[in-house]
Amino acid sequence: MRKNKNVTIKDIAKALGLSPSTVSRALNNYSDISPETRDKVIEMAKKLNYTPNIFAKSLVTNKTKRVGLFIEDMEKEGIYGVFYYEILISFRKAAMDNGYEVVLLSTSSEEQKKISFDAVMQEKGLEGAFIMGLKMDDEYLNEIQKSSYPVVLLDIPIKNSNVGYVTTNNLKGAQLATEHLINLGHKRIGFLNGHKKAYVSQERLNGYILALSRNGLQVDSELIYEGDFTEASGFKAADYFVQKGVTAVFAASDMMAIGLIKRLKELGVDVPKKVSVVGFDDISLARYITPTLTTIRQNKSEMGKSAFYLLLNLISKQPINHIILEPELVKRESTARLR
């Protein structure tokens, strides 16, 4: 049979009537695959002249000089184009400076159930990966911890010999934001959080609670609203906070803060005379909206650069496996002293 370089795991799965994930796990010798199924998969792989080295434990030793950059929910409004872009560019530049090619890959919770992490890494010929946007209950999060591929996660503090992470001190950042509002005389401070499946949401909530407690203010659960990091969720939260009579809101992302301010304007609520607003991230839009947004700056360029060099460490079996960057409060026009 003539060798076909385009054969993929999906082709093997189709030929056997199996799922791509099952084929991938069989090729990677997972214990939950029966010997009979594994033998069938390997036999079919040989028959179809499956190109990737299905018996290799890792592509690291092959030195393909290719790394993956996975982004979950890449197309989601307010996520990819705004917050992740600067991280992506910085990661790619660091990779190129070191002779590496970056393969950009989109993923979702649904796609992760169809094809395993190792299968994607094999098919793309990747030495390692940097992954942004994973949720705490995602399939890949479990697979990554068992995989032999080096992986750097954004904002998820998991580390072992093959897995590391890059993050900002989110607890401290949330404290800085909340204490800034407290220092301006605000006591009834709302918190607009991201979705519960993001690790940073819990960290920023903890920072908000810690700041209130340290300043003798009671934590009121009715002043905590769960959004999803998008402008739309911030827009929706504005009516809720107005009804609760807050004088200030700390939003766990700039995009939510921008949506919040937009709706407050529609409701005739002056920002910052009536309600002060603080965001988190310091995306470029924060400097151009009216009023300009007071926010917590994450050094996104440094996050991308650090992620690549950390991945390089893991590929080279070096001991450093996590980097925590410091946040910075950036004061602009969206906050004012309570009148």
N, C-alpha and C positions, 0 to 999 in steps of 0.2 A: 504493500500500500504506500502511495506517495505521501511524504511527510507534509502535514498541514499545520503551519505555524499559527493559524488563527483559532485552533481548538481551545475552548475555555471550559471551566468547571461546569458552566451552564449546559454545554453540549453533552458532557458526560452524564449530567443529571437527567437530561431529556432522554438520552439513549436508554437509561436504566429505569426511568420512571421514578426518580428520587428527587428530593429537593437539593438545590445547590449547597445549602448548609450541611446536609448529610454527607454529600460528596466531599466537601472540604474537610469535615471532621474525620472522615474515613482516611483521606490522604494524609492527614496530620496525626493519625493514630490515636484519636481520642478514645478513652476507655468506655464511653457510652455507645460505641458502635460495635456491633457484633462482628466476629471474625469472618462470617459468611458474607456480610455486606461489604466489609473492607476488601475482601478478596475480589468480589465482583467489580468494585470500583477500580481497583488497581489494574485488573485485567482489561476493563474497558478503556482506561486511560492509556494503557500500552497499545491497545488496538487502534485507538484514534490518534496515536502519536501526540499525546498531550505535551506541549512544549515546555512549560515550567518544570523544574526539577521536583517532582512530587515526593521524592524521598528525602529532600533536604530539610533539616530541622529549622534552618534560617537562611535567609538570603544575605545576611550580614557578611559572611565570609566571601561572597561573590563580589562584593564591592561594586555594586551597580552605580554608585554615586547618584542615586535617586531617592528622594524622601517624599512622603505624602503629607499633605496638609488637608486634614478632614475638617469640614465645617458642617455642623448639624443645622438644619433648617436654614440653609443658605439664602433661600428666596424670601424668608420671613421679613415682613416690613419692620424697619427700624433696627434690624440686627446686623446682617452682613454688610450692607453698604455703608453703615455709619460707624459702628463700634469696631468691627473686626478688620476693616479695610487697612488701617494704619498698622495693625499688628501683622497682617498678611504681607504687606509690602516690606516691612522691616525684616521679617523672617526670610522672605524670598531673597532680599539683598544679601543677607548674611550667608545664605546658602550658596548663592552665585559667587560671592567673594571667595568661597572655599571649594569651588568647582562642583557643586551639587545642583542637580536639576530638581525642581519642586513640581510635584503632580498635585493639582488642586482637585479635591474630591468632595462632592456633596453627599451627605447621609441624612437619614431620618430614623426615627424609632421603628417605623414599618419596614424600611429597607434592611435594617440590621437583622430582622428575623428571617429574611430571605437568603442572605449570603453572609457567611461568617467574616470576621475581621481578618483572620489569617488568609482566607481565600482572596480577599481584595488585595492584600499585601503581596501575595504570590503572583497574582495575575498582572499586577502593575510593576512587578520587579523592584519593590521598595526595600531599602535597608532599615528604615524606621519611619515614624510618623509623629506629627504634632496635631493634636485634636482639640478643636474649639467647640464649645456649645453642648457637650454631652449632658444629659440629664442623669440624675442619681439612679434612676431605675432603668437606664438603657441597657440593652443586651451587650453592647460592645464593652461596657465598663467591666463586666464580669470576664468577658473573653480576653481583654487586654491584660488582666492580672495573671492569666494562665499562659499567655502567649510568650514565645521566645523573642518576639520582635521588640526592639527598643521603642518606647512611646513616651512622649511628653504631653501631659494634659494641661489645659488651661483652667485654672480656678477649681480644680478638684484635688485635694491633698492626699493622693495615693502615691506611695513610693515603695519600690523594691529594687532588685538588681537590674530590672529591665524597664521599670516605670518611674517617671518623675513628674514634677509639676512646676509651673510658673504661676504666680498669683500676686495680687496686691494684698496688703494687710487690710482686708475689708472691714474687720472689726474696728480697727483704729480709724479708718476712713469714715465709717458711720458715726463714731463718737465725735470726730471733728465736726461733721455736718450738724449733728444735733446740738452739740455744745455751742456752736456758733449762734444758733437760734436762741438758745437759753441765755447766752451772754447779751443778746439784743433785747432781753426782757420777756421773751415768749415763754409761756407755760403750757398752753394748750396747743401742742405740736402733733400734727398728724404724721403718720408714716405710710408712704405708698411703696409697698414692696413688690419684688418680682415674683414669679411663680415658685411654688414650694419645691419643685423638683430641681431647682438650681442650688448648689451648695452655697453660693455667695448670698442668696436670699436669707438663709439662716444666719450667716455671719453678720450681715448688715442689720438684721433685726436685733441680734444680740448686742451690737454696738449701740443702736438706738435705745434699747432698754437699759443698758449699762450707763449711758450718759444721763438719762432721766434719773435713775436711781442714785447716782453719785451726786446729783445736784438737788436731791430731796424732793423730786417730783414723782407723783404717782403714775404708774403705767396703766393706761386705760385701753383695754383691748378694742373698744369701739372706735378708737382713733387709728387703728391699724387696718389698712385696706390692701388686699392682694391683687396686684395687676399681673402683667406678663412681659414687662420690659418694653412694651410698644407704646407709641404715641397715642394710639386709640384707647388703650387701657388707662392712660393718664387723663385723657379727655373725659372718659366715663367717670373717673374717680372724683372729679371736681365737684359735681353736684352733691356727692356724699359728704365731702369734707365741709362744704358750705353749710349743709344741714346740721353738721356736728359742731359748728361754731368755732372752728380752729382759727388761729391767727397766723399759723405757719405750717408748712408741710415740707418734710424731707422725703424726696423721691429717690428710690434706689437705682434709677438710671436717668440720664439726661433726656432720652426720648420720652419717657413718662412725664418728666418735669415740663417738657415743651408742650405736650398734649394738655397737661393740667393748666398751664398758663393760658393757652389758647381758649379753653372753655371758661376759665375764670373771667377773661376779658368779655366773652359773650354774655356772661351773667352779670356784667357790670361791676365785678369785684376787682378793685385796683391792686396790682402787684407792683411794688411791695407795700403800699400804704395800708391796705386792709389785710392782705395775706402775703407773707414772705415765703419764698420757695427756694429750696436748695436741691440740686441734682447730684448725680454721681457718674463720673467717666471723663468729663471735659472733652466731649466731641467737638469738632470744629463749629457746628451749628450753635453751640452754647455762646459763642462770642458775637453772633450776628442776630439773634432773636431780640425782640424788644419786650421787656427790658433784658439786657444781657444777663446770662444765667450764672449765679453763684453756684459753685459745684465742687466736687472732690475730683481732683485730677489723678487719673491713672496714667503712668508713663507707658503708653501703648507701643511706642517705638522701641523702648527698652524691653518690653515684654516679648515682642517678636524676635528681637536679636538674642535675648537671653534664652528663649525657647530653642532656637537653633543650636546654640553652643551647648546647651544642656543635652540636647538630643545627640550631638556629636560626642559628648562625654559618655552617654549611655552606649552608643555604638562602639566606642573604644574601651568599654568596660571600666570607666573611671568611677570613683566613688561618689562624686557630687550628683545628687538627684533631685534637688529642689531649690527654687529661688523665690524669695518673698520680697517684693518691692514696696517702698514706702509711699503712702498717699500724700496728697497736698491739698489744703483748702485754698480755693481760688475765689476771692471775693469780688463780686460784680454788682449789678444793679437790682437783682431780684430779691434782695433781702434788706430790711430796714429795722430800726429800733421800734419796738411796740409803742404805739401812741396811746 
